[in-house]
Amino acid sequence: MNNECYLLGVDVGSTNIKSVIFNSSGKEIVVVSKRMPLEHPLPGWVERDMDLLWTITKDVIKESILKSSIEPSKIIGVGVCGQGDGLYLLDKDGRPVRKGVLSIDTRATEFVLCWEKENVVEELFPIIGQKPHAGAPLSILAWLKENEPENFSKIKWILFCKDYIKYKLTNIICTDETDPSATLTDINTRRYSDKIFEIVDLEECKEKLPEIIPAWKKCGEVTEEAGEETGLLKGTIVCSGLHDVDAVGLGAGCINGGQLLIILGTWEINQIILDNIILDPNRKCMTRVYALPNKWLLLNASPAATSNLNWFIDNFCKEETEKAEKNSVSPHEICDKEIEDIPPGSEGVFYLPFLYGKVDEPWATAGFYGVTGKHTRKHLLRSVYEGVAYSTLMQVEEMKKLTKIKDIYVAGGGAKSKVWVNIMSNVLNFPLKIPAGTEIGARGAAICAGVSANVFKDLISATKSFTSLSYERYPIVEEVKKYEQFYRIWSDTAKVFSYIWKNLSKIGK
């Protein structure tokens, strides 16, 4: 590929929208990011204005091109990834039926609970490979049919976040294989299943589903109107794109069965590539389609991630925050240095990182345990890092029951902390690989764009060419032994509090 050619990756996340331009070797040339406000019109509702979503997206694309000083003609492919699940609906005129619904929306909880009681989940599970949650597209469609019948009747197209942005870029309606595997397709065939919609009485939705085009294939070209709005050249190739979780997988370099990726963000997502379909009999893990042909993902997720450290910094680290601002660094960097002289195990202090509950126990709460008069704030701070690592181990152990782990990669905001990565490696007792670059999701989208623009032969060769490791971290035997003891106590503590959490939730009501 000519070094003067570039690929554009657009990452439309739940809170931030990013446009990243890469050169032929996968080097990040320019990154532009803008925050997208979310709306909470009612308790449990999480929405966003679809027109505003496009406005912010086109603006970051345009700004990235201007900032780079790159001729638009040299950007030869565009890939878009976006937050998965949720729902983005268009009417017959291509206009939004209503505001977009995000995956963290819980309005459809009642339907999910009803499906569990009536054994609907048991019927669906062998087909879709997962237990539907409240923010899954199938659940939201059921809610809309009953609660917003007028809007439901206007639906012409059922889309996902990245599909709406692609539509605005190309005027083409389509999706890929990864997004609809969130309850709308058969995990075995990777295609829509009539049976799914019959089971939940949504047969009328089948004709509203878009064509499925693999993530790396061309779905259309930038239109004249979109070109004027974004600065992209009319006719620039746009690929089908993918769910952001899959994009991060590709952007991290994960292409083989047994490779586990821990995405350590506000939520933690753990995903391992499967060569064959594996379904979790305990329903704690979900199985979905991966972007690569004949590959699947086994996933679980937890809210017990970096949000805990952010909470601690916001409430107990005023001095560190002021120091960080004065020195133009992140307060997280200051905190990393502060805990270096606290030994593994925080001298007996444990933290249960369930500020926002657990997936299987939403009423769970957070807390520090083992605190005595000798302990300082630094001990509590280190215990937050360790508590998140223990929670990760708990999630990973569930996956180990189902399949073998060959490699572990770590990405997301938490991966920027080498101290945290060290703790993770020792707690997991496993070498950790840290991908190079900062915008891993946009990188995955750009990889798909490179294949669709015939820059690369296929997705595997593209991923190998476009990704590399920043560094690897290996566990330290002495610390592994200490953490094994601490984890057993931490795990027992969490089990004891399971009963207390439930009772506390009743009192709170």
C-alpha positions as CSV (number, residue, x, y, z in Angstrom):
1,M,0.0,0.0,0.0
2,N,1.2,3.5,-0.8
3,N,2.4,5.3,2.3
4,E,0.4,8.3,1.3
5,C,-2.9,6.4,1.6
6,Y,-4.8,6.4,4.9
7,L,-7.7,4.7,6.6
8,L,-10.4,6.3,8.8
9,G,-11.8,4.5,11.9
10,V,-14.9,5.9,13.6
11,D,-15.7,4.7,17.1
12,V,-19.2,5.7,18.2
13,G,-19.2,4.7,21.9
14,S,-21.8,5.2,24.6
15,T,-20.2,8.4,25.8
16,N,-17.5,9.5,23.4
17,I,-17.4,9.6,19.6
18,K,-14.0,9.4,18.0
19,S,-12.6,9.8,14.5
20,V,-9.1,8.4,14.1
21,I,-6.9,8.5,10.9
22,F,-4.3,5.8,10.5
23,N,-1.4,5.4,8.0
24,S,-0.7,2.2,6.1
25,S,1.3,0.7,9.0
26,G,-1.4,1.3,11.6
27,K,0.1,4.4,13.2
28,E,-2.4,6.8,14.7
29,I,-2.0,10.1,12.8
30,V,-4.9,12.1,14.3
31,V,-7.4,11.5,17.0
32,V,-10.5,13.7,17.6
33,S,-13.0,12.9,20.3
34,K,-16.2,14.6,21.4
35,R,-18.6,13.7,24.2
36,M,-22.1,12.7,23.4
37,P,-24.7,13.7,26.0
38,L,-27.1,10.9,27.2
39,E,-30.7,11.5,28.2
40,H,-32.6,9.9,31.1
41,P,-36.2,11.0,30.6
42,L,-37.5,8.4,33.1
43,P,-35.8,6.1,35.7
44,G,-34.0,3.3,33.9
45,W,-34.2,5.0,30.5
46,V,-31.0,5.8,28.6
47,E,-31.5,7.5,25.2
48,R,-29.8,9.8,22.8
49,D,-30.9,12.1,20.0
50,M,-30.1,10.4,16.7
51,D,-29.8,13.7,14.8
52,L,-27.4,15.0,17.4
53,L,-25.5,11.7,17.2
54,W,-24.9,12.3,13.4
55,T,-24.0,15.9,13.9
56,I,-21.3,15.1,16.4
57,T,-20.0,12.2,14.3
58,K,-19.7,14.3,11.1
59,D,-18.1,17.0,13.1
60,V,-15.3,14.8,14.5
61,I,-14.7,13.3,11.1
62,K,-14.4,16.7,9.5
63,E,-12.2,18.0,12.3
64,S,-9.8,15.0,12.1
65,I,-9.3,15.5,8.4
66,L,-8.7,19.3,8.8
67,K,-6.3,18.6,11.8
68,S,-4.3,16.1,9.8
69,S,-3.9,18.3,6.7
70,I,-4.4,15.1,4.7
71,E,-6.0,15.3,1.3
72,P,-9.4,13.7,1.4
73,S,-8.6,11.7,-1.7
74,K,-5.8,9.9,0.2
75,I,-8.3,8.5,2.7
76,I,-9.4,5.4,0.8
77,G,-11.6,3.6,3.3
78,V,-13.9,4.2,6.2
79,G,-14.8,1.8,9.0
80,V,-17.4,2.4,11.7
81,C,-17.8,0.6,15.0
82,G,-20.4,1.4,17.6
83,Q,-21.8,0.5,21.0
84,G,-23.8,-2.7,20.7
85,D,-27.2,-3.9,21.7
86,G,-29.8,-1.1,22.2
87,L,-31.9,0.0,19.2
88,Y,-31.9,2.6,16.5
89,L,-35.0,2.7,14.4
90,L,-35.9,4.4,11.1
91,D,-39.2,5.0,9.4
92,K,-40.1,4.7,5.7
93,D,-38.5,8.1,5.0
94,G,-35.3,7.2,6.6
95,R,-35.9,9.4,9.6
96,P,-35.6,8.3,13.3
97,V,-38.8,6.8,14.6
98,R,-37.8,7.9,18.1
99,K,-34.6,8.5,20.1
100,G,-32.0,5.8,20.1
101,V,-32.1,3.4,23.1
102,L,-28.7,2.3,24.6
103,S,-27.7,-1.1,25.9
104,I,-27.7,0.1,29.5
105,D,-31.4,1.0,29.3
106,T,-33.5,-1.1,31.7
107,R,-37.0,-0.2,30.8
108,A,-37.6,-3.8,29.4
109,T,-36.6,-5.5,32.7
110,E,-40.2,-6.7,33.3
111,F,-40.3,-8.5,29.9
112,V,-37.0,-10.3,30.6
113,L,-38.2,-11.4,34.0
114,C,-41.5,-12.6,32.5
115,W,-39.6,-14.5,29.8
116,E,-37.6,-16.3,32.5
117,K,-40.7,-17.3,34.4
118,E,-42.5,-18.6,31.3
119,N,-39.4,-20.5,30.1
120,V,-39.1,-18.3,27.0
121,V,-35.4,-17.8,27.8
122,E,-34.9,-21.6,27.8
123,E,-36.4,-21.7,24.3
124,L,-34.3,-18.9,23.0
125,F,-31.0,-19.8,24.6
126,P,-29.9,-22.7,22.2
127,I,-30.7,-20.4,19.3
128,I,-29.2,-17.1,20.3
129,G,-26.6,-18.3,22.8
130,Q,-27.4,-16.0,25.6
131,K,-30.0,-14.9,28.1
132,P,-31.6,-11.6,26.9
133,H,-31.0,-8.6,29.1
134,A,-33.1,-5.5,29.4
135,G,-31.0,-3.6,26.9
136,A,-31.0,-6.3,24.2
137,P,-32.8,-5.4,20.9
138,L,-35.3,-8.2,21.3
139,S,-36.3,-7.0,24.8
140,I,-36.6,-3.4,23.7
141,L,-38.7,-4.3,20.6
142,A,-41.1,-6.3,22.9
143,W,-41.4,-3.2,25.2
144,L,-42.0,-0.9,22.3
145,K,-44.8,-3.1,20.9
146,E,-46.7,-2.9,24.1
147,N,-45.9,0.6,25.4
148,E,-45.3,2.7,22.2
149,P,-47.6,1.0,19.6
150,E,-47.7,4.1,17.4
151,N,-43.9,4.3,17.2
152,F,-43.7,0.5,16.7
153,S,-46.0,0.7,13.7
154,K,-43.8,3.3,12.1
155,I,-40.7,1.1,12.1
156,K,-39.3,0.4,8.6
157,W,-35.7,-0.6,9.6
158,I,-34.3,-2.0,12.8
159,L,-30.7,-0.9,13.1
160,F,-27.8,-0.6,15.5
161,C,-25.7,2.4,16.4
162,K,-23.0,2.0,13.7
163,D,-25.6,1.1,11.1
164,Y,-27.3,4.5,11.5
165,I,-24.0,6.3,11.0
166,K,-23.2,4.2,7.9
167,Y,-26.7,5.0,6.5
168,K,-25.9,8.7,6.9
169,L,-22.6,8.3,5.2
170,T,-23.8,6.1,2.3
171,N,-27.6,6.1,2.2
172,I,-27.4,2.3,2.4
173,I,-29.3,0.2,4.9
174,C,-27.4,-2.8,6.2
175,T,-25.8,-4.4,9.2
176,D,-23.0,-6.9,9.8
177,E,-22.9,-10.3,11.6
178,T,-21.7,-9.1,15.0
179,D,-24.4,-6.6,16.0
180,P,-27.5,-8.6,15.4
181,S,-26.0,-11.6,17.2
182,A,-27.2,-9.7,20.3
183,T,-30.5,-11.8,20.3
184,L,-31.7,-11.3,16.7
185,T,-29.8,-14.1,14.9
186,D,-29.1,-17.8,15.2
187,I,-25.7,-18.3,16.7
188,N,-25.2,-21.4,14.5
189,T,-26.1,-19.9,11.1
190,R,-25.1,-16.2,11.8
191,R,-28.4,-15.3,10.1
192,Y,-31.9,-14.2,11.2
193,S,-34.1,-16.9,12.6
194,D,-37.9,-16.8,12.2
195,K,-38.1,-19.0,15.3
196,I,-36.7,-16.2,17.5
197,F,-39.4,-13.8,16.6
198,E,-42.2,-16.4,16.8
199,I,-41.2,-17.3,20.3
200,V,-41.6,-13.7,21.6
201,D,-44.5,-12.8,19.4
202,L,-42.7,-10.3,17.2
203,E,-43.2,-11.9,13.8
204,E,-43.9,-8.5,12.2
205,C,-40.3,-7.5,12.9
206,K,-38.8,-10.0,10.5
207,E,-39.4,-7.9,7.4
208,K,-37.8,-4.8,9.1
209,L,-34.4,-6.4,9.5
210,P,-31.6,-5.1,7.3
211,E,-29.3,-7.1,5.0
212,I,-26.4,-8.7,6.7
213,I,-23.0,-7.9,5.1
214,P,-19.7,-9.1,6.8
215,A,-17.8,-6.4,8.7
216,W,-14.9,-6.2,6.3
217,K,-16.9,-6.1,3.1
218,K,-17.9,-2.9,1.3
219,C,-21.4,-1.7,2.0
220,G,-21.4,1.5,0.1
221,E,-19.7,4.8,-0.7
222,V,-19.7,8.2,0.8
223,T,-22.5,10.3,-0.8
224,E,-22.1,13.8,-2.1
225,E,-24.2,15.2,0.8
226,A,-22.2,13.2,3.4
227,G,-19.0,14.3,1.7
228,E,-19.9,18.0,2.1
229,E,-20.8,17.4,5.8
230,T,-17.8,15.4,6.7
231,G,-15.0,16.5,4.4
232,L,-14.6,13.0,3.0
233,L,-14.4,12.6,-0.8
234,K,-17.6,11.4,-2.5
235,G,-17.2,7.8,-3.5
236,T,-14.9,6.8,-0.6
237,I,-15.5,3.2,0.3
238,V,-17.3,2.5,3.5
239,C,-17.3,-1.1,5.0
240,S,-20.1,-2.8,6.8
241,G,-18.4,-2.1,10.2
242,L,-18.9,-4.0,13.5
243,H,-19.9,-4.0,17.2
244,D,-17.3,-2.0,19.2
245,V,-16.5,-5.1,21.3
246,D,-15.4,-7.0,18.2
247,A,-13.6,-4.0,16.9
248,V,-11.5,-3.8,20.1
249,G,-10.7,-7.5,19.6
250,L,-9.3,-6.9,16.1
251,G,-7.6,-3.7,17.2
252,A,-5.8,-5.6,20.0
253,G,-4.7,-8.3,17.5
254,C,-6.9,-11.1,18.8
255,I,-7.5,-13.6,15.9
256,N,-7.0,-17.1,17.4
257,G,-9.1,-19.4,19.5
258,G,-8.2,-19.2,23.2
259,Q,-7.2,-15.6,23.1
260,L,-8.9,-13.7,26.0
261,L,-9.3,-9.9,25.9
262,I,-10.0,-8.0,29.1
263,I,-11.5,-4.6,28.2
264,L,-11.0,-2.7,31.4
265,G,-13.2,0.4,31.1
266,T,-16.1,1.8,33.1
267,W,-17.5,-1.7,32.7
268,E,-15.2,-4.6,32.3
269,I,-15.9,-6.9,29.4
270,N,-14.1,-10.3,29.2
271,Q,-14.2,-12.0,25.8
272,I,-12.5,-15.1,24.5
273,I,-12.3,-16.3,20.9
274,L,-13.9,-19.7,20.2
275,D,-13.2,-22.0,17.3
276,N,-16.5,-23.8,18.0
277,I,-19.7,-22.7,19.6
278,I,-19.8,-23.2,23.4
279,L,-22.9,-22.4,25.4
280,D,-22.7,-21.8,29.2
281,P,-25.1,-24.1,30.9
282,N,-25.1,-21.8,33.9
283,R,-26.1,-18.8,31.7
284,K,-23.4,-16.6,33.3
285,C,-21.6,-16.2,29.9
286,M,-23.0,-15.3,26.6
287,T,-21.9,-16.6,23.2
288,R,-21.9,-14.2,20.2
289,V,-20.6,-14.1,16.7
290,Y,-17.0,-12.7,16.2
291,A,-16.0,-10.6,13.2
292,L,-13.8,-13.3,11.8
293,P,-15.5,-16.1,9.8
294,N,-16.1,-19.3,11.8
295,K,-15.1,-17.7,15.1
296,W,-17.3,-16.8,18.0
297,L,-16.9,-14.9,21.3
298,L,-17.7,-16.2,24.8
299,L,-18.3,-13.1,26.9
300,N,-19.1,-11.9,30.4
301,A,-19.3,-8.4,31.8
302,S,-19.1,-6.6,35.1
303,P,-19.7,-3.0,36.3
304,A,-16.9,-3.6,38.9
305,A,-14.2,-1.9,36.9
306,T,-12.5,1.5,36.5
307,S,-15.6,3.3,37.8
308,N,-14.4,2.3,41.3
309,L,-11.1,4.1,41.0
310,N,-12.8,7.1,39.4
311,W,-15.2,7.2,42.4
312,F,-12.4,7.0,44.9
313,I,-10.4,9.8,43.2
314,D,-13.4,12.0,43.0
315,N,-14.3,11.6,46.6
316,F,-11.0,11.1,48.5
317,C,-8.1,12.4,46.3
318,K,-8.7,16.2,46.1
319,E,-5.0,16.9,46.8
320,E,-3.9,14.4,44.1
321,T,-6.4,15.9,41.6
322,E,-5.1,19.4,42.2
323,K,-1.5,18.2,41.9
324,A,-2.3,16.5,38.6
325,E,-4.0,19.6,37.2
326,K,-0.9,21.7,38.2
327,N,1.5,19.3,36.5
328,S,-0.8,18.6,33.5
329,V,-1.1,14.9,34.2
330,S,-3.9,12.5,35.0
331,P,-4.8,12.1,38.7
332,H,-4.6,8.4,37.9
333,E,-0.9,8.7,37.3
334,I,-0.4,10.3,40.8
335,C,-2.5,7.5,42.4
336,D,-0.3,4.9,40.6
337,K,2.8,6.3,42.2
338,E,1.1,6.6,45.6
339,I,0.4,2.9,46.0
340,E,3.8,1.6,44.9
341,D,5.1,1.5,48.5
342,I,2.0,-0.4,49.8
343,P,2.7,-4.2,49.7
344,P,0.5,-6.7,47.8
345,G,-2.7,-7.4,49.8
346,S,-2.8,-3.8,51.2
347,E,-1.7,-5.2,54.6
348,G,-5.1,-6.9,55.1
349,V,-7.5,-4.3,53.6
350,F,-10.0,-5.7,51.1
351,Y,-12.4,-3.9,48.8
352,L,-15.5,-5.3,47.2
353,P,-15.8,-3.3,44.0
354,F,-19.6,-3.5,43.6
355,L,-20.5,0.2,43.6
356,Y,-22.9,-0.5,40.8
357,G,-23.9,-4.0,41.7
358,K,-23.1,-7.3,40.0
359,V,-24.7,-8.7,36.9
360,D,-26.1,-11.6,38.8
361,E,-26.7,-9.6,42.0
362,P,-27.7,-6.1,41.1
363,W,-28.3,-5.3,44.8
364,A,-24.7,-5.9,45.7
365,T,-22.8,-2.9,47.2
366,A,-19.2,-1.9,47.7
367,G,-17.2,-1.7,50.9
368,F,-13.8,-1.8,52.6
369,Y,-13.0,-4.6,55.1
370,G,-10.2,-5.4,57.4
371,V,-9.4,-1.7,58.1
372,T,-7.6,-1.0,61.4
373,G,-6.0,2.0,63.0
374,K,-2.7,1.4,61.3
375,H,-4.1,1.7,57.8
376,T,-4.0,4.9,55.7
377,R,-5.8,6.2,52.7
378,K,-3.0,4.7,50.5
379,H,-4.0,1.2,51.8
380,L,-7.6,1.8,50.8
381,L,-6.5,3.2,47.4
382,R,-4.4,0.1,46.6
383,S,-7.2,-2.2,47.8
384,V,-9.4,-0.6,45.1
385,Y,-7.0,-1.7,42.4
386,E,-6.8,-5.1,43.9
387,G,-10.5,-5.5,44.4
388,V,-11.1,-4.9,40.7
389,A,-8.4,-7.5,39.9
390,Y,-10.0,-10.0,42.2
391,S,-13.4,-9.4,40.5
392,T,-11.7,-10.0,37.2
393,L,-10.3,-13.3,38.4
394,M,-13.8,-14.3,39.5
395,Q,-15.1,-13.6,36.0
396,V,-12.2,-15.4,34.3
397,E,-12.6,-18.5,36.4
398,E,-16.2,-18.8,35.1
399,M,-14.8,-18.8,31.5
400,K,-12.1,-21.3,32.4
401,K,-14.8,-23.8,33.3
402,L,-15.9,-23.7,29.6
403,T,-12.8,-23.3,27.5
404,K,-9.0,-23.1,27.7
405,I,-7.2,-19.7,27.8
406,K,-4.0,-19.5,25.8
407,D,-3.3,-15.7,25.9
408,I,-4.6,-12.8,27.8
409,Y,-4.7,-9.2,26.3
410,V,-5.7,-6.1,28.3
411,A,-7.1,-3.0,26.8
412,G,-9.3,0.0,27.9
413,G,-8.6,2.8,30.3
414,G,-7.3,0.5,33.0
415,A,-4.6,-0.8,30.7
416,K,-2.9,2.6,30.7
417,S,-1.9,2.0,34.3
418,K,1.2,-0.3,34.5
419,V,0.7,-0.6,38.2
420,W,-2.8,-2.0,37.6
421,V,-1.5,-4.3,34.9
422,N,1.2,-5.6,37.3
423,I,-1.5,-6.4,39.9
424,M,-3.7,-8.0,37.3
425,S,-0.9,-10.3,36.1
426,N,-0.1,-11.4,39.6
427,V,-3.7,-12.0,40.7
428,L,-4.5,-13.9,37.5
429,N,-1.1,-15.6,37.5
430,F,-0.9,-15.2,33.8
431,P,1.3,-13.1,31.4
432,L,-0.6,-10.1,30.0
433,K,-0.2,-8.6,26.6
434,I,-0.8,-4.8,26.2
435,P,-1.7,-3.7,22.6
436,A,0.0,-0.7,21.2
437,G,-2.0,2.5,20.5
438,T,-4.7,4.3,22.4
439,E,-7.8,4.0,20.1
440,I,-8.1,0.2,19.9
441,G,-11.8,0.2,18.7
442,A,-11.2,2.7,15.9
443,R,-8.2,0.6,14.9
444,G,-10.4,-2.4,14.5
445,A,-12.8,-0.5,12.4
446,A,-10.0,0.8,10.2
447,I,-8.7,-2.8,9.8
448,C,-12.1,-3.7,8.3
449,A,-12.0,-0.6,6.1
450,G,-8.5,-1.7,4.8
451,V,-9.9,-5.0,3.7
452,S,-12.9,-3.5,2.0
453,A,-10.7,-1.1,0.1
454,N,-8.5,-4.0,-1.1
455,V,-5.5,-2.7,0.9
456,F,-5.3,-6.1,2.6
457,K,-6.1,-9.6,1.3
458,D,-8.2,-10.6,4.3
459,L,-9.1,-9.8,7.9
460,I,-6.4,-12.0,9.4
461,S,-3.5,-10.5,7.4
462,A,-4.9,-7.0,7.9
463,T,-5.0,-7.5,11.7
464,K,-1.4,-8.9,11.7
465,S,-0.2,-5.9,9.7
466,F,-2.1,-3.2,11.6
467,T,-1.5,-4.3,15.2
468,S,1.5,-4.7,17.6
469,L,2.2,-5.1,21.3
470,S,3.2,-2.2,23.5
471,Y,4.7,-4.6,26.1
472,E,4.1,-7.8,28.0
473,R,3.9,-8.2,31.8
474,Y,4.7,-11.5,33.5
475,P,3.6,-12.6,37.0
476,I,6.0,-12.5,39.9
477,V,6.0,-15.9,41.8
478,E,6.3,-14.4,45.3
479,E,3.4,-12.0,44.7
480,V,1.3,-14.7,43.0
481,K,1.4,-16.8,46.2
482,K,0.4,-13.9,48.3
483,Y,-2.5,-13.0,46.1
484,E,-3.8,-16.6,46.0
485,Q,-4.2,-16.4,49.8
486,F,-5.8,-12.9,49.7
487,Y,-8.2,-13.9,46.9
488,R,-9.5,-16.8,48.9
489,I,-10.4,-14.5,51.7
490,W,-11.8,-11.9,49.4
491,S,-14.0,-14.5,47.6
492,D,-15.3,-15.8,51.0
493,T,-16.0,-12.3,52.1
494,A,-18.1,-11.6,48.9
495,K,-20.1,-14.9,49.5
496,V,-20.8,-13.9,53.1
497,F,-22.0,-10.5,52.0
498,S,-24.3,-11.9,49.4
499,Y,-27.0,-12.5,52.0
500,I,-26.4,-9.1,53.6
501,W,-26.7,-7.2,50.3
502,K,-30.1,-8.6,49.6
503,N,-31.5,-7.7,53.0
504,L,-30.0,-4.2,52.8
505,S,-31.7,-3.7,49.5
506,K,-35.1,-4.5,51.0
507,I,-34.5,-2.0,53.9
508,G,-33.5,0.6,51.4
509,K,-36.8,0.3,49.6
